[in-house]
Amino acid sequence: MTAEPVIDTQDPTVAAVVPPTVRASLSPSRAADFKTCPLLYRFRSIDRLPERPTVEQARGTLVHAVLERLFDLPAGARTPQSAGDLVAPQWDRLVTEQPELATLFAEDDTAGVAEFLRSAAGLLEGYFAVEDPRRLEPAEREALISAVVDEELLIRGYLDRLDVAPDGALRVVDYKTGGAPREAFEARALFQLKFYALVLWRTRGVVPRVLRLLYLKDAEVCDYSPDAEELLRFERTVVALWQAIEQATERRDFRPRPSRLCDWCSHQAICPSFGGTPPPFPTAGDGDPLTDARSRPAAPGADE
């Protein structure tokens, strides 16, 4: 198994230097889609069907935006009051940049918007219950990282936050605005962070010391420490997953995998499990194989 570094950049408009051998890309969110339901992967990454944002996703995006901006302030000013003051301005900015968010509330539903903003502020209280941002100076925030594995697959994603200790140790931090999962679902929650850990190991030669999930709703912290052997196994898993996606694409065979997550799916009307019919499979050559379903692998908070 080989891997080559790809230039890390926080600016999504700056193209990464991709070796000519690379012919596909995979983000943790799209990999998780295929693991959860191959047909969902097809709808999002091949058909690229639009999905109406949900209030929960918008709240997650808003909280992530506030926490990113919070660290623009001087350390001493990173207080709960300052975070609360950022909520409304950041929501206004998001609605301007993503007009579809405005459709979540009726034009005259000022009470609904106010309650939404209060709920976001409540999650920020959960953040301050588990961390003191005045004592932190993140090395990177909302940083795009990427690497090539197996010579042909580009893996990439956006870190919520990367902390670097004086001795060079890395801590990957991910904010979750949903509730902390039961033990049986912790592996699913850590999949994304292991994905990032693999990229960091392959590009920087350092295995992150800590992968940290901050569950703001429940004010809980979940820490996990991977090792090189585990990341090597995980790399094999990612490559095998990509190979399975390629086989499904060649056969045009993406089958639904019904589960409780179907209740939150935007595509039930065209899913065979609910009596629907998927659209015709896109013709060969449509789209860019190096572009995931979204230019950003996942909007912050979108996968809560």
Secondary structure as UniProt FT lines:
FT   STRAND          3..5
FT   TURN            12..13
FT   TURN            20..21
FT   STRAND          24..26
FT   HELIX           28..36
FT   HELIX           38..41
FT   HELIX           42..46
FT   HELIX           55..70
FT   TURN            71..72
FT   HELIX           75..77
FT   HELIX           80..97
FT   HELIX           99..104
FT   TURN            107..108
FT   HELIX           110..130
FT   HELIX           133..135
FT   STRAND          140..149
FT   TURN            150..152
FT   STRAND          153..164
FT   TURN            166..167
FT   STRAND          170..176
FT   HELIX           183..185
FT   HELIX           186..204
FT   STRAND          210..215
FT   TURN            216..219
FT   STRAND          220..224
FT   HELIX           228..251
FT   HELIX           260..264
FT   TURN            266..267
FT   HELIX           268..270
FT   HELIX           272..274
FT   TURN            284..285
FT   TURN            289..290
FT   TURN            300..303
//
